[in-house]
Amino acid sequence: MKNLFNKENFLFHELDRNQRKQSLIVAIALIVLYIMAGFTFMNMLYCFADAVGSIVSGSADVMIKDLTRSIPFFLSLFMTLWTVLLLHAFYRNVNEERRQRSLKKNAIAILAFAGVNILYILGGTISGKYLSLVEGSPSPLFPLDALLYSLLFVAIGVFALIYAKKLQVKYPYAVPSRGPIVTRARFFYCLGVTFWMLVSLFCFGGFWMGLFIIDFKHGYAAYSIALLFVYFVNMLFFPFWELYYNELKEEKRKEVLFPLALIALGVSLVSTIFYFVALGLNLDGPANVGFGVLPVAFAANVNIATLLVVLTPVIVSIIAVVKGAKMRRR
């Protein structure tokens, strides 16, 4: 556990100047896309919450209208998430042929989502679904902002295809793969990581939006702080795994996984206990505080957010502890 941040423990330390530049560019792109995905995810969930509200009020026709109008937000989320997965797969693959194949397939998927979104917005404007390119709801520039967002990802998809075909030959990506390459049960591993990432993105958006939405007065201070704390824990766990743990040399990962997992489990349990103690003091906290952050997640009869936000870091930490213990035994 000594010298956890010693530069000699990281792969980055052994790279040459060109490799460091490549690695830094991809890492920054991952961070930027993670932030974009967090806010895009929250926008989509807000639109979904409006539709759920229409169902509860018995207005099925309004629900259908809201959902169809909000499709650009849903497609924008898929574009962003797919680009995060594209970069992740590109960054972590050791097989050059597989890297190129993954880059092409994911770039085509991004272009497909972006193209459908552009056609949907233009078609909706022409057909009258949208009164103009700037309706102002549910966002100030909607649907123009979704259109411009899609054009950005068209550019990203085209660049990825060009890079796969031409630039990679001239400027090969020479950085060694980060993190463990999973071969067994790859589908379930990727499914679990994707779910974990979605929870992290939800908490990222919830934390930053909650700072401006949550009212810390009127007797809900304890619950509000506890809610933001569990958001913060979830928000940090996934980026820490991606940008710290997977950047360590393999022998160092084996050494630090178990103690780091124990620390993560302790932090998770503290945040969980804090949350339920605060909930006990403010039983109507989810309805009066959490509901303001994201109505659909804190619905009185469902309260999905409590299960996802509180239990996910505990489960992830337990899995890491078990994995770390097996590594130590070997």
N, C-alpha and C positions, 0 to 999 in steps of 0.2 A: 504493500500500500504506500510505500515511500515514493516520493517524487512522481506523483500521479501525472503531473503536467510537465515533466522533464521532456524536452524536445527530442531526446534520443529514443524515447518510447514510441514515437510516431513514425509512420511511413513517410510522411512529408519531409522529415529530416534527411532522408537518404536520396531524395530526388534531385535531379539537376535543375538548372534554372528554367529550362523550357518545360519540364515536367511539373515544376511547382506552379508555373503560370497556368498551365492547363488545369491542374487540380484546383487551383484557387478560383478559376472562372466557373467551373462546374459547381463547386461548393456554394459560391455566391448565388448562382442561378437557382440552385435548390432552395436556398433560404428565401430568395425573392418569391419564387413560385409557391413556397409553403405559406408565406404571408398572404399572397393573392388568393390561394385556395381557401384559407381560413375565412376571409371576408366574403368570398363568393359562396362558400358553403352556408354561412349565416344568412346571406341574402336569399338563397334558395329556401332555407328553412322558414324564414319570415313569410315568404310567399305561400309555402305549404301550410303555415299556421293560419293564414287568412282563409285558405280553402277549407281547412278543418273547422274554423269558426262558422263558415257558411253551412257546413253539414249540420253542426250542432243547432243552428238556428232554423234548420229545415229548408234552407234555400239551395237545393241541389243544382238548379240552373245557374245560380250565381257561383257556386263552387266550380262547375265545369268551365264557366267563362273565365274565372280567376286563374284556373290551372292552365288553360290554353293560352291566355295572355302572358303567363309567366314562364312558358316553355323556354324562352331565351335564357333565363336564369339557370334552369336545369341543365341545358346544353353547355352553358358557360362553365358550370361546375365540372362536367365531364371532360371538357377540353383541358381545364387546368389540372385536374387530377391525373389525366392521362399523360400530360407533359411532365408532371412530377415523377410518375412511374417510368416514363421514357428515360429521364435523366438518371433515375436511381438504377435502372437496369443497365444503362450505358456505363455508369460509374463503377458498378460492382461486378461486371462480367469479365472473366479471365480469357475466355475463348474469343479470339478476334472475329472468327466467322459468325459465331452466335451474336456477338456484339453488333455487327453490321446488320444481321437479319432482324434483330430486335429493333434497331434504330429505324429501319425501313418500315416495318409493320406498325410500330407505334406512331411514326410520322404520318402514315396514311390514315390511321384512325383519327388523329388530331385534325387532319385536313377534312375528313368526312364530317366530324362533329361541327367544325367551324363553317364548312360549306352549307350544311343543312340549316344551321342557325341563321346565316346570312339570307338564304333563300326564304326561310320562314318569316323573318322580319320584313323583308321587302315584299313578299307575297301578302303578309298581313296588312301592310300599309296600303298596298294597291287595292286589296279587297275590302278595306274599311274596318278590319279588326282593330287596327290602330288608327286613330284619327289623324295622326301625323307622326313624323319621325321623332318628335319630342313631345310626348304626352305629359311627362312630369310625374307619372305614377307607375309602378311603386318606387321608382328612384327619380331624382330631378331631371335626368336626361333620357329616361327610358322611352322608346327602345333604342335610341341612337347609341347610348353607351354600350349596350350589348352588341350592336353592330360593329362598333369600333373595336371592341374587345375581341370579337371573332376575327376581324382583319389582322389583329396582332398575332393571333395563333395560326392564321394562314401563313403569315411570314415565318413563324417559328417552324411550322411543318415543312414549308418549302426549303428553308435553310437546312433542316435535318436531312432531307432527301438529297440535297446538293452535297452536303458534307459526307453522307454515306457513299455517294457515287464518285465525287471528284476530290474534295478537300482532304479526305482521309488518306488518299494516296500521296498527296503532296505534304500534308501536315499530319502524320499518323499520331493517334492518341497513344502516348507511350507510358502513361501512368499505370502502375500495377493496381490490380483490383483491391478494393477495400473490403474488409469484413469477410465473414465466412461464406463460402459458396454452398448453398443448400442443394443437395442432390436427392435425398430421400424425402418423401412426402412434400415435395416442392409446392404442389397446389395448395395444400392446407397451410403451409408456412406463409405463402404469399397472401392467402385469404386472411389469416390472422394479422399479419403486418398491416394490410390494407384497412382492416377494421380498426386496429389500434391507431392508425394514422387519422382516420375519420373522427374518432373520439378526440384526438389531440387537436385537430383542426376546429372541431366544435368548441372546445375549451379555449382555444386561442381567440376565436371570434367572440365567445361569451365573456372572456376576461376583459378584453379591451373595450367592448361595447358596454359591458356591465359597469365599468368605471364611470361612464357618463349617464347610465340609465338608472342604476340602483340608488335608492334613497336610503341613506344610512341613519336617518332619523326615525321618529315615530315608533320606537321600541324594537326595531329590527336590526340593530347594529351587529349583534352577535351572529345572527344568521347570515347577514350580508357579507361579513368578513369571512365566515366559514365557507360560504359558497365561492367567493373569489379565491380563497386559498386552495380549495380542491381543483378549481379551474387552473390555477397557476401550476399546481403539481402536475396535472395532466399535460398542460401546455409545454412543460420543460422535459418530461420524460422521453418523448419520442425524438425531439431534436438532439438530446444528449446521447441517445443510442446511435443515431445516424451520424452525428458530426463529431462525437468524441470516441465512443467505444469502438465503432467500426473503423476509426482512423488509427487505432493502435496496432502495433505489430502483433502477429498472431501469438507469439509466446507471452507477450504482456497481457493480451486479452484473457488468456487462460489463467494468468496469475491474479488478475484484479476482478474477474467477473463475480466470484462468490462474495468477497467483501463489499463490492459495490452493490450487489443485489440485496445484501442484508441491510445496507444503509437505505436503499430505495424502499425496501419493505417497511423499515421503521418509519420513514417519512410518510409512506402511504397509510400506515395504521394510525399515525398521529392525525393526519388530515381527515381520515374516516371517523375517528373518535370525536374529533373537534366538530365535524359536521353534524353527527347525530346528537351530540350534547346540545349544540346550538338549535337543532331541529326540535329537541325536547323543550327548549325554552320558548320557541316560536313555532308551534305546530302549524300555524297558517303561513309560515315563511315562504314555502314553495308557491302558494297561491298569490301572495302579496309582493314578494320580492322576485323569485325566480320567474314567475309568470311574465313579469315586465321585461326580462331579458329574452326569453323565448317561450311564448305561450304554449306551443304544441308540446314542448318537452316537460313542462311543469303543469300539465292538465291535472286537475284534482283527482281524477280516477285512474290516472296512468302514472304520472311522475317518472317518466322514462329517464330523465336526466339524473335522478338520484342513483339509479342502478348503474348507468353508464359511467358517470363522472366519478362516483365514489368507489365502485368496485373494480374498474378497469386497471388502475395502477397497482392495486393489491394483487390482482390475478397475474399481471405482467411480472411483478416483483417475485411472486412465488415461483413462477416458471423459471425466472432467471436464477433464483436460489437453487432450485433442483438441478438445472443445467450446470451451474457453477460447481455444485457438490459432486456431480458425476465427473467433471473435468479434474477435480482435485483427486478423486479416487483413482482415476486412471494414471 
